[in-house]
Amino acid sequence: MRVQLESTSSQTTLTESNTFPQRASGGFALIDSLKRHGVEHIFGYPGGAILPIYDDLYRDEAQGGIKHILVRHEQGASHAADGYARATGKVGVCFGTSGPGATNLVTGIATAHMDSVPMIVITGQVSRASIGTDAFQETDIYGITLPIVKHSYVVRDPKDMARIVAEAFHIALTGRPGPVLIDVPKDVALEEFDYTPVEPGSVKLPGYRPTVKGNPRQINAAIQLIRESRRPLLYVGGGAITSGAHEEVKQLAELFSIPVTTTLMGIGSFDEHHPLALSMLGMHGTAYANFAVTDCDLLICVGARFDDRVTGKLDEFASRAKVIHIDIDPAEVGKNRIPEVPIVGDVKRVLTELLRRCKERNIKGAPQQTQEWLNLINRWKEDYPLVVPHHADSISPQEVISEIARQAPYAYYTTDVGQHQMWAAQFLKNGPRRWISSAGLGTMGFGVPAAMGVKVAFPDEEVICISGDASFQMNLQELGTLAQYGINVKTVIINNGWQGMVRQWQQAFFGERYSNSNMEVGMPDIELLCKAYGIKGMVIEKREQLEGAIAEIIAHDGPVVVNARVTKDENCYPMVGPGKTNAQMVGLAKQPPKAAQEPVYCGNCGAKNQSANNFCPECGTKL
């Protein structure tokens, strides 16, 4: 959603600092304004048009101010700022010069836009008099990025700099977050003027007022539908992460005993060890999540957008269900599926109000309201589990990821895009903001620079990138950045010698015609590559090496890249094929019936349970 502002710059309401005006350049005003908005790190790459800004940044860094991280390619800068923002919830900031520097940022801007990530992108531009003359390294980055930013500016007067920065932060963070572009002509950065700062939070934009409070009548209607439902399902997306609503999602799920499934963006919004958790749904989601969304009678969509990778065949997605859709962006509500109860507002605020009303009226789920539904889901969990293959002559990708998850359960994880991304989504169990993956755009090359951004934000936390051999080569030059700053990121390459997901689709839908998807010829020697950059490289080829190697990379004080050579033709299942419904999955691993066993008694309430039960239907305790 691109912001449309009714106000002009002269109409914008703001509060200026009490600081007396001082003579300063536009570049100084930019750096000072970024500092006032809490910016501690900038990811970027210098060039001619942005050099005046870098000159002011140099002076600030020398005085212990903002820390600049020099990437090896501007795309790395935008992905690093993106990862920084996703992990912290703050605005990520990246710099690029005019022309090719600016256009190199475009993929990262689009990635952030698709996944609603708050980011400030600052580009240098040719001098004002040269704009429109096809000057050296001139590109209309404002025009190029119009469809993939939330808002954008070209700074024509240095006096506007502080106001523009304040507006940009306000727009990037409020409502549905997103990237904002600020294009700064070279002479604007150089020109001196009487600078007066604009303090954070002081801007008020009359044409921009996101709705954050849900409509009370619609909230009441949602409560009524929940009370009437016997097969409810919470379908939770990235909006729950953005608004910090994981506790409210849990309270709602437990209050009415509602199972919870998440999108790829929503991973971490609900504890996947909870008995009500169904993990991810969609194209490579769990079978039980996809069966549940097919058979539910009420779908409560929380901060998600009915993406095609989730819905499969849209007209048959949750076709038996009424829909409650909670989202802060009114453009998403009803875009793909018309809900019975639309609620526009901040997810956390809406759920908080819904829970408050339930508590005031003593409304909660009846003991047996969803019991039959939960028993059915439990049988699906028993019959259709996610399986970790064990091959006699090779390591499966799932084995590698499962071992990483076992040894580093609390790490921040970034991924690239492809089969390894889906396996990571299936087998890692993440907390809020600890799962960082390009979902909407599906950007190969995202993983390593995003992990770089996360580690810069949280230097004392474990940060692991799960990559693929094809994705890794998209931005492998960022190993230089890891080496320069000693950024302790651990990268594990799930190396099957293919563009794995492309190969799987060519096998399934294109008659096994593997056109240009094999990556073995020209594959670099990862250990030698790492040695060239001065960082640690490792290879895992045998199952016996796996446990020790993962322990070694976690213990190592510095960046590591592990080349895990895995089964070459392993496919990612379950899978919903194109044009199919979520219930029409291929590759399901149905377990054979188990022999009759003795009943299990609940350790909490003592109730007698069938041996197939995963948790007690009386009290919900995991058995």
Wavefront OBJ file of the C-alpha trace (Angstrom):
o trace
v 0.000 0.000 0.000
v 1.532 3.284 -1.093
v 0.777 6.181 1.251
v -1.159 9.082 -0.209
v -0.564 12.275 1.769
v -3.059 15.106 1.589
v -0.626 17.524 3.153
v 2.067 19.407 1.294
v 5.364 20.118 3.001
v 4.069 23.507 4.122
v 0.990 21.912 5.703
v 2.817 19.244 7.680
v 2.472 19.834 11.391
v 5.705 19.326 13.340
v 7.508 20.368 16.460
v 10.976 21.758 16.028
v 13.698 21.260 18.600
v 14.489 24.058 21.006
v 18.044 23.863 19.736
v 19.083 27.183 18.235
v 19.633 27.112 14.460
v 23.205 26.428 13.405
v 24.923 26.572 10.049
v 25.141 23.071 8.686
v 25.116 21.155 5.424
v 22.250 19.040 4.149
v 24.429 15.974 4.739
v 24.963 16.935 8.372
v 21.220 17.489 8.793
v 20.567 14.005 7.431
v 23.061 12.253 9.698
v 21.956 14.240 12.747
v 18.296 13.489 12.028
v 19.009 9.778 11.697
v 20.797 9.818 15.064
v 17.863 11.602 16.684
v 15.628 8.808 15.438
v 17.732 6.191 17.176
v 19.747 4.932 14.216
v 22.870 3.140 15.399
v 23.872 1.240 12.259
v 23.760 1.975 8.539
v 24.497 -0.567 5.815
v 25.807 0.957 2.619
v 28.273 1.488 -0.198
v 29.654 4.902 -1.203
v 29.828 6.497 -4.650
v 30.138 9.881 -6.319
v 26.712 11.402 -5.714
v 26.472 10.338 -2.084
v 30.054 11.245 -1.108
v 29.068 14.502 0.665
v 26.802 12.472 2.962
v 29.595 9.964 3.588
v 31.901 12.859 4.456
v 29.526 13.979 7.193
v 29.104 10.351 8.259
v 32.902 10.071 8.539
v 32.987 12.924 11.043
v 30.131 11.426 13.037
v 31.692 7.956 13.152
v 34.981 9.471 14.309
v 33.125 10.910 17.317
v 31.579 7.548 18.258
v 28.264 8.112 16.483
v 26.498 5.987 13.900
v 28.363 2.835 12.877
v 28.499 2.223 9.122
v 28.829 -1.326 7.789
v 30.490 -1.398 4.365
v 28.838 -4.102 2.264
v 30.293 -5.481 -0.976
v 27.143 -4.872 -3.045
v 24.213 -2.540 -2.476
v 21.748 -5.442 -2.580
v 23.567 -6.752 0.486
v 22.975 -3.400 2.181
v 19.220 -3.477 1.609
v 18.896 -7.088 2.779
v 21.044 -6.382 5.854
v 18.864 -3.393 6.753
v 15.826 -5.617 6.197
v 17.139 -8.351 8.513
v 18.043 -5.722 11.113
v 14.492 -4.355 11.001
v 12.752 -7.743 11.152
v 14.789 -8.854 14.158
v 14.518 -5.613 16.146
v 11.178 -4.143 15.063
v 13.045 -0.884 14.442
v 13.671 0.864 11.133
v 16.586 -0.504 9.115
v 18.662 2.042 7.176
v 20.732 1.578 4.026
v 22.705 3.906 1.734
v 23.479 3.720 -1.970
v 24.759 6.191 -4.501
v 22.985 7.343 -7.662
v 22.499 5.328 -10.847
v 23.677 1.708 -10.512
v 24.118 2.067 -6.757
v 20.466 2.997 -6.392
v 19.196 0.376 -8.820
v 21.199 -2.312 -7.001
v 19.022 -1.578 -3.968
v 15.780 -2.243 -5.832
v 15.511 -6.005 -5.155
v 15.983 -5.385 -1.434
v 13.407 -2.586 -1.447
v 10.892 -4.855 -3.183
v 11.626 -7.644 -0.689
v 10.937 -5.312 2.244
v 7.808 -3.934 0.570
v 6.299 -7.374 -0.019
v 6.924 -8.418 3.586
v 5.939 -5.082 5.204
v 9.365 -4.310 6.678
v 10.121 -0.766 7.961
v 13.169 0.551 6.142
v 14.647 3.914 5.179
v 16.528 3.818 1.886
v 18.764 6.839 1.227
v 20.175 7.295 -2.254
v 22.519 9.895 -3.654
v 21.396 11.760 -6.763
v 23.028 14.021 -9.317
v 22.871 17.758 -8.613
v 19.509 19.492 -8.970
v 20.511 21.307 -12.145
v 21.521 18.012 -13.780
v 18.350 16.070 -12.990
v 16.646 15.117 -16.239
v 19.714 15.655 -18.442
v 20.886 12.010 -18.498
v 23.896 13.054 -16.462
v 26.581 10.529 -15.514
v 25.110 7.934 -13.133
v 21.677 9.581 -13.198
v 18.682 7.288 -12.735
v 15.153 8.240 -11.728
v 15.144 6.026 -8.640
v 12.080 7.887 -7.358
v 10.114 6.779 -10.426
v 11.608 3.286 -10.557
v 10.623 2.484 -6.982
v 7.137 4.057 -6.927
v 5.335 0.665 -6.926
v 7.567 -0.900 -4.239
v 7.783 1.752 -1.514
v 5.304 3.000 1.015
v 6.313 6.590 0.265
v 9.232 8.443 -1.329
v 10.911 11.837 -1.379
v 13.351 13.825 -3.493
v 14.941 16.457 -1.255
v 14.916 19.710 -3.239
v 15.883 22.034 -0.379
v 18.209 21.156 2.532
v 15.848 23.053 4.858
v 13.348 20.195 4.346
v 15.791 17.472 5.348
v 14.938 17.167 9.053
v 11.198 17.228 8.377
v 11.483 14.624 5.620
v 13.489 12.257 7.816
v 10.965 12.626 10.647
v 8.074 11.973 8.254
v 9.865 8.998 6.714
v 10.346 7.279 10.072
v 6.743 7.968 11.039
v 5.433 6.515 7.781
v 7.783 3.510 7.748
v 6.819 2.380 11.253
v 3.123 3.195 11.580
v 0.135 1.456 10.046
v 1.315 -1.342 7.803
v 5.116 -0.896 7.865
v 7.161 -0.567 4.712
v 10.191 0.984 3.028
v 10.494 4.738 2.416
v 12.938 6.203 -0.102
v 14.774 9.513 0.360
v 16.682 10.636 -2.748
v 19.251 13.347 -1.992
v 20.856 15.395 -4.816
v 24.578 15.941 -4.327
v 24.360 19.733 -4.090
v 21.565 19.493 -1.503
v 23.886 17.433 0.701
v 26.642 20.052 0.275
v 24.572 23.226 0.669
v 24.765 24.986 4.030
v 21.719 26.511 5.728
v 20.381 27.411 9.165
v 19.616 23.946 10.544
v 16.995 23.341 13.220
v 16.366 19.684 14.156
v 12.915 18.096 14.099
v 12.374 15.754 17.005
v 11.099 12.174 16.580
v 7.371 11.699 16.990
v 6.614 15.364 16.401
v 5.252 15.116 12.863
v 1.533 14.917 12.182
v 0.438 14.190 8.638
v -3.200 15.193 8.076
v -3.552 12.893 5.072
v -2.145 9.844 6.809
v -4.079 8.355 9.718
v -3.900 4.545 9.845
v -6.812 2.896 11.611
v -5.473 1.077 14.666
v -8.586 0.627 16.793
v -11.036 -2.046 15.643
v -14.729 -1.274 15.203
v -16.541 -2.319 18.443
v -19.556 -3.758 16.621
v -17.334 -5.846 14.380
v -15.415 -7.124 17.414
v -18.708 -8.140 19.031
v -19.730 -9.895 15.815
v -16.403 -11.770 15.801
v -16.944 -12.925 19.390
v -20.389 -14.225 18.460
v -19.024 -16.227 15.519
v -16.318 -17.718 17.740
v -18.924 -18.748 20.330
v -21.020 -20.466 17.649
v -18.127 -22.278 15.985
v -17.347 -25.956 16.507
v -14.376 -26.139 14.129
v -12.548 -22.811 14.458
v -9.043 -22.204 13.172
v -6.665 -19.307 13.786
v -4.743 -18.440 10.609
v -1.923 -16.121 11.729
v 0.387 -14.076 9.506
v 3.228 -11.603 9.711
v 0.950 -8.859 11.042
v 0.923 -10.645 14.405
v 4.743 -10.497 14.496
v 4.817 -6.825 13.481
v 2.346 -5.775 16.152
v 3.852 -8.015 18.848
v 0.594 -9.906 19.325
v 1.947 -13.382 20.102
v 0.672 -13.315 23.691
v -2.801 -12.202 22.598
v -2.917 -14.930 19.941
v -2.044 -17.491 22.607
v -4.688 -16.170 25.011
v -7.395 -16.295 22.344
v -6.386 -19.806 21.265
v -6.426 -21.103 24.831
v -9.624 -19.290 25.832
v -11.668 -21.050 23.142
v -9.387 -24.093 22.479
v -8.715 -22.978 18.892
v -5.924 -24.661 16.910
v -3.401 -22.280 15.325
v -1.678 -22.401 11.958
v 0.741 -19.785 10.668
v 1.925 -18.491 7.334
v 5.604 -18.411 6.394
v 5.660 -14.795 7.642
v 3.764 -15.712 10.795
v 6.230 -18.334 12.033
v 7.134 -17.511 15.630
v 3.829 -15.846 16.464
v 2.659 -18.999 18.276
v 4.694 -21.537 20.220
v 5.023 -24.530 17.914
v 5.466 -26.849 20.900
v 1.980 -25.893 22.146
v -0.615 -28.676 21.784
v -2.827 -26.330 19.738
v -0.052 -25.578 17.213
v -0.428 -26.908 13.665
v 2.706 -25.196 12.265
v 2.717 -23.702 8.769
v -0.052 -24.203 6.214
v 0.023 -23.840 2.450
v 2.022 -25.243 -0.451
v 4.609 -26.947 1.769
v 2.698 -26.728 5.029
v 1.894 -29.625 7.325
v -0.823 -32.031 6.222
v -2.811 -31.463 9.410
v -2.759 -27.672 8.954
v -3.988 -28.022 5.373
v -6.673 -30.536 6.313
v -7.770 -28.239 9.143
v -8.150 -25.183 6.917
v -10.135 -27.272 4.450
v -12.578 -28.583 7.077
v -12.889 -25.642 9.503
v -16.216 -23.857 9.953
v -14.649 -20.556 11.094
v -11.369 -19.111 9.869
v -9.956 -16.304 12.011
v -7.387 -14.565 9.840
v -5.000 -12.483 11.947
v -2.575 -10.222 10.077
v -2.414 -12.356 6.926
v -3.396 -11.650 3.331
v -4.665 -14.896 1.753
v -1.513 -15.289 -0.329
v -1.672 -17.748 -3.223
v 1.041 -19.965 -1.670
v -1.268 -20.349 1.339
v -4.643 -20.712 -0.334
v -3.907 -23.005 -3.273
v -7.101 -23.017 -5.342
v -8.637 -19.857 -3.911
v -12.338 -20.583 -4.481
v -11.998 -23.828 -2.497
v -9.844 -22.417 0.311
v -11.716 -22.783 3.618
v -14.841 -23.041 1.465
v -17.003 -24.342 4.340
v -15.929 -21.598 6.722
v -17.098 -18.175 7.721
v -14.195 -15.710 7.865
v -13.099 -13.095 10.385
v -10.297 -10.981 8.897
v -8.237 -8.703 11.173
v -5.669 -6.516 9.413
v -4.318 -2.985 9.723
v -4.324 -2.471 5.955
v -7.875 -1.942 4.640
v -6.650 -2.758 1.127
v -6.014 -6.371 2.192
v -9.411 -6.958 3.804
v -11.642 -8.479 1.150
v -8.966 -8.346 -1.571
v -8.813 -12.113 -2.120
v -11.564 -13.416 0.169
v -14.669 -11.526 1.325
v -14.943 -11.946 5.109
v -18.189 -12.174 7.047
v -16.595 -9.988 9.733
v -13.909 -7.543 8.532
v -11.977 -5.728 11.275
v -9.491 -3.050 10.255
v -7.020 -2.235 12.991
v -3.754 -3.092 14.686
v -3.767 -6.826 15.413
v -2.561 -6.504 19.002
v -5.069 -3.752 19.850
v -7.967 -5.582 18.235
v -7.198 -8.876 19.992
v -6.635 -7.088 23.296
v -10.060 -5.456 23.019
v -11.709 -8.726 21.990
v -10.172 -10.517 24.981
v -11.163 -7.674 27.312
v -14.785 -7.906 26.217
v -14.759 -11.681 26.694
v -13.352 -11.293 30.203
v -15.875 -8.581 31.134
v -18.781 -10.761 29.988
v -17.283 -14.004 31.292
v -17.279 -15.463 27.778
v -15.066 -18.477 27.197
v -15.113 -21.700 25.298
v -17.385 -24.446 26.573
v -15.422 -27.553 27.698
v -16.629 -29.689 24.788
v -17.085 -26.944 22.181
v -14.074 -27.902 20.058
v -13.178 -31.292 21.547
v -14.336 -33.375 18.598
v -12.430 -31.019 16.281
v -9.233 -31.282 18.324
v -9.505 -35.073 18.431
v -9.770 -35.142 14.630
v -6.738 -32.886 14.272
v -4.826 -35.092 16.694
v -5.546 -38.114 14.500
v -4.243 -36.180 11.477
v -1.088 -35.310 13.430
v -0.640 -38.973 14.257
v -1.303 -40.207 10.718
v 0.525 -37.530 8.728
v 3.630 -36.361 10.609
v 6.559 -34.538 9.092
v 9.202 -37.160 8.373
v 12.996 -36.923 8.507
v 14.326 -39.382 5.883
v 17.413 -41.464 6.646
v 19.186 -42.721 3.546
v 21.877 -45.371 3.698
v 24.339 -43.579 1.433
v 23.702 -39.854 2.068
v 22.520 -37.282 4.592
v 19.034 -35.902 4.033
v 18.545 -32.116 4.164
v 15.959 -32.607 6.915
v 18.547 -34.379 9.077
v 20.900 -31.413 8.855
v 18.228 -28.856 9.711
v 16.819 -30.987 12.539
v 20.272 -31.317 14.092
v 20.837 -27.549 13.874
v 17.442 -26.986 15.516
v 18.345 -29.428 18.312
v 21.670 -27.773 19.097
v 20.593 -24.135 18.622
v 16.918 -23.962 19.644
v 17.005 -20.249 20.541
v 19.008 -18.896 17.623
v 17.900 -16.252 15.173
v 17.458 -17.970 11.819
v 17.577 -16.422 8.375
v 17.040 -18.358 5.178
v 17.455 -18.020 1.480
v 14.724 -19.247 -0.857
v 13.952 -22.728 -2.133
v 13.643 -26.242 -0.745
v 15.944 -25.505 2.191
v 13.672 -22.588 3.159
v 10.628 -24.864 3.306
v 12.472 -27.570 5.241
v 13.665 -24.909 7.677
v 10.084 -23.660 8.054
v 8.940 -27.208 8.758
v 11.603 -28.312 11.228
v 12.849 -25.206 13.048
v 10.780 -24.067 16.022
v 11.176 -20.312 16.320
v 10.170 -17.568 18.701
v 8.842 -14.125 17.675
v 11.185 -12.226 15.324
v 13.672 -15.120 15.314
v 12.523 -16.401 11.911
v 13.645 -14.100 9.097
v 12.915 -15.183 5.544
v 11.906 -13.583 2.262
v 8.301 -14.684 1.863
v 6.384 -12.478 -0.551
v 9.116 -11.845 -3.120
v 11.064 -15.070 -2.566
v 14.482 -13.459 -2.946
v 17.450 -15.752 -3.456
v 20.571 -14.199 -1.934
v 18.632 -12.788 1.018
v 19.945 -15.110 3.737
v 23.574 -14.143 4.346
v 23.192 -10.333 4.263
v 19.984 -10.552 6.330
v 21.844 -12.625 8.929
v 24.567 -9.979 8.866
v 21.970 -7.347 9.780
v 20.553 -9.485 12.586
v 23.984 -10.143 14.085
v 24.907 -6.453 13.981
v 21.689 -5.751 15.912
v 22.243 -8.598 18.403
v 25.981 -9.311 18.654
v 25.540 -11.613 21.655
v 22.876 -13.835 20.088
v 23.420 -16.906 17.929
v 22.558 -16.118 14.292
v 22.376 -18.931 11.734
v 21.665 -18.684 8.019
v 20.178 -21.721 6.286
v 21.088 -21.365 2.617
v 21.155 -23.388 -0.581
v 24.038 -23.860 -2.980
v 22.294 -21.769 -5.666
v 21.024 -19.024 -3.325
v 24.363 -18.702 -1.536
v 26.125 -17.754 -4.765
v 23.757 -14.810 -5.317
v 25.446 -12.702 -2.622
v 28.527 -14.642 -1.559
v 30.609 -11.450 -1.843
v 29.219 -10.479 1.569
v 31.686 -12.929 3.082
v 34.032 -9.981 2.734
v 31.802 -7.896 4.993
v 31.616 -10.727 7.547
v 35.410 -10.969 7.471
v 36.054 -7.214 7.721
v 33.871 -6.684 10.784
v 34.170 -10.167 12.326
v 30.385 -10.583 12.153
v 29.865 -13.984 13.768
v 27.225 -15.440 11.434
v 27.052 -19.195 10.893
v 25.936 -20.179 7.370
v 24.910 -23.738 6.569
v 24.596 -24.496 2.847
v 22.178 -27.328 2.088
v 24.081 -28.381 -1.018
v 22.334 -30.795 -3.375
v 24.015 -29.470 -6.520
v 20.756 -28.108 -7.934
v 18.424 -25.181 -7.895
v 16.450 -27.555 -5.718
v 12.910 -26.247 -5.978
v 13.304 -25.632 -9.716
v 14.474 -29.238 -10.147
v 11.517 -30.518 -8.112
v 9.038 -28.610 -10.286
v 10.764 -29.750 -13.473
v 10.502 -33.329 -12.237
v 6.842 -33.035 -11.216
v 5.356 -30.783 -13.879
v 7.759 -30.558 -16.830
v 8.424 -34.167 -17.733
v 11.800 -34.342 -15.953
v 13.324 -31.910 -18.429
v 15.969 -30.326 -16.213
v 16.660 -27.154 -18.154
v 19.510 -25.087 -16.656
v 18.846 -26.086 -13.051
v 21.975 -28.117 -12.260
v 24.637 -26.147 -10.370
v 27.419 -28.726 -9.993
v 29.634 -27.489 -12.833
v 31.187 -24.237 -11.667
v 30.382 -24.810 -7.997
v 33.123 -23.173 -5.915
v 35.121 -25.089 -3.349
v 33.519 -23.595 -0.241
v 36.499 -24.283 2.035
v 38.898 -22.593 -0.368
v 36.473 -19.717 -0.932
v 36.225 -19.112 2.805
v 39.988 -19.366 3.156
v 40.334 -16.672 0.482
v 38.140 -14.390 2.584
v 39.948 -15.324 5.792
v 37.036 -17.077 7.488
v 36.389 -20.678 8.532
v 34.945 -23.123 5.989
v 33.848 -26.708 6.616
v 32.386 -29.669 4.729
v 29.926 -32.262 6.010
v 29.574 -35.372 3.851
v 28.759 -38.200 6.279
v 26.095 -38.661 8.937
v 28.762 -39.450 11.519
v 30.199 -35.932 11.041
v 26.929 -34.085 11.502
v 26.526 -33.744 15.264
v 30.152 -32.846 15.909
v 30.367 -30.408 12.999
v 27.273 -28.470 14.093
v 28.648 -28.281 17.641
v 31.967 -27.029 16.257
v 30.470 -24.221 14.175
v 28.303 -23.030 17.063
v 31.324 -22.975 19.376
v 33.589 -21.187 16.885
v 34.178 -17.506 17.637
v 33.803 -16.033 14.178
v 31.924 -16.457 10.918
v 31.695 -19.980 9.518
v 30.332 -21.424 6.285
v 29.441 -25.120 6.225
v 29.014 -26.983 2.961
v 26.579 -29.779 3.869
v 26.505 -32.216 0.957
v 23.060 -33.780 1.084
v 20.890 -36.171 -0.913
v 20.760 -34.806 -4.451
v 17.202 -35.741 -5.409
v 15.337 -35.196 -2.131
v 11.972 -33.490 -2.700
v 10.166 -31.170 -0.304
v 6.871 -32.661 0.856
v 4.009 -32.315 1.520
v 3.300 -30.258 -1.585
v 0.145 -28.667 -2.947
v 0.454 -28.594 -6.729
v -0.613 -25.650 -8.898
v -4.381 -25.349 -9.228
v -5.006 -27.874 -6.447
v -6.782 -27.421 -3.136
v -4.893 -27.565 0.155
v -6.313 -31.026 0.845
v -4.842 -32.358 -2.430
v -1.267 -32.787 -1.268
v 1.319 -35.099 -2.756
v 4.124 -36.801 -0.875
v 2.193 -37.462 2.333
v 3.962 -39.904 4.611
v 1.033 -41.768 6.153
v 2.069 -43.865 9.083
v 0.901 -47.508 9.286
v -1.710 -48.302 11.978
v -0.169 -48.908 15.369
v -0.822 -52.019 17.423
v -3.241 -51.685 20.320
v -1.526 -50.293 23.400
v -2.370 -49.745 27.020
v -4.267 -46.527 27.864
v -2.290 -43.485 28.980
v -3.267 -41.608 32.115
v -2.813 -37.843 32.240
v -0.149 -36.736 34.711
v -2.071 -33.520 35.420
v -5.737 -34.499 35.875
v -5.506 -38.301 35.864
v -7.955 -38.759 32.990
v -7.771 -42.005 30.981
v -6.574 -41.385 27.413
v -6.245 -43.472 24.286
v -2.622 -44.260 23.488
v -2.916 -42.310 20.197
v -3.672 -39.031 21.992
v -0.956 -36.384 21.912
v -2.540 -34.353 24.692
v -5.284 -34.875 27.258
v -8.743 -33.829 25.970
v -9.858 -33.066 29.532
v -7.207 -30.509 30.511
v -5.000 -30.066 27.425
v -1.823 -31.324 29.078
v 0.719 -32.831 26.688
v 0.944 -36.594 27.321
l 1 2 3 4 5 6 7 8 9 10 11 12 13 14 15 16 17 18 19 20 21 22 23 24 25 26 27 28 29 30 31 32 33 34 35 36 37 38 39 40 41 42 43 44 45 46 47 48 49 50 51 52 53 54 55 56 57 58 59 60 61 62 63 64 65 66 67 68 69 70 71 72 73 74 75 76 77 78 79 80 81 82 83 84 85 86 87 88 89 90 91 92 93 94 95 96 97 98 99 100 101 102 103 104 105 106 107 108 109 110 111 112 113 114 115 116 117 118 119 120 121 122 123 124 125 126 127 128 129 130 131 132 133 134 135 136 137 138 139 140 141 142 143 144 145 146 147 148 149 150 151 152 153 154 155 156 157 158 159 160 161 162 163 164 165 166 167 168 169 170 171 172 173 174 175 176 177 178 179 180 181 182 183 184 185 186 187 188 189 190 191 192 193 194 195 196 197 198 199 200 201 202 203 204 205 206 207 208 209 210 211 212 213 214 215 216 217 218 219 220 221 222 223 224 225 226 227 228 229 230 231 232 233 234 235 236 237 238 239 240 241 242 243 244 245 246 247 248 249 250 251 252 253 254 255 256 257 258 259 260 261 262 263 264 265 266 267 268 269 270 271 272 273 274 275 276 277 278 279 280 281 282 283 284 285 286 287 288 289 290 291 292 293 294 295 296 297 298 299 300 301 302 303 304 305 306 307 308 309 310 311 312 313 314 315 316 317 318 319 320 321 322 323 324 325 326 327 328 329 330 331 332 333 334 335 336 337 338 339 340 341 342 343 344 345 346 347 348 349 350 351 352 353 354 355 356 357 358 359 360 361 362 363 364 365 366 367 368 369 370 371 372 373 374 375 376 377 378 379 380 381 382 383 384 385 386 387 388 389 390 391 392 393 394 395 396 397 398 399 400 401 402 403 404 405 406 407 408 409 410 411 412 413 414 415 416 417 418 419 420 421 422 423 424 425 426 427 428 429 430 431 432 433 434 435 436 437 438 439 440 441 442 443 444 445 446 447 448 449 450 451 452 453 454 455 456 457 458 459 460 461 462 463 464 465 466 467 468 469 470 471 472 473 474 475 476 477 478 479 480 481 482 483 484 485 486 487 488 489 490 491 492 493 494 495 496 497 498 499 500 501 502 503 504 505 506 507 508 509 510 511 512 513 514 515 516 517 518 519 520 521 522 523 524 525 526 527 528 529 530 531 532 533 534 535 536 537 538 539 540 541 542 543 544 545 546 547 548 549 550 551 552 553 554 555 556 557 558 559 560 561 562 563 564 565 566 567 568 569 570 571 572 573 574 575 576 577 578 579 580 581 582 583 584 585 586 587 588 589 590 591 592 593 594 595 596 597 598 599 600 601 602 603 604 605 606 607 608 609 610 611 612 613 614 615 616 617 618 619 620 621 622 623
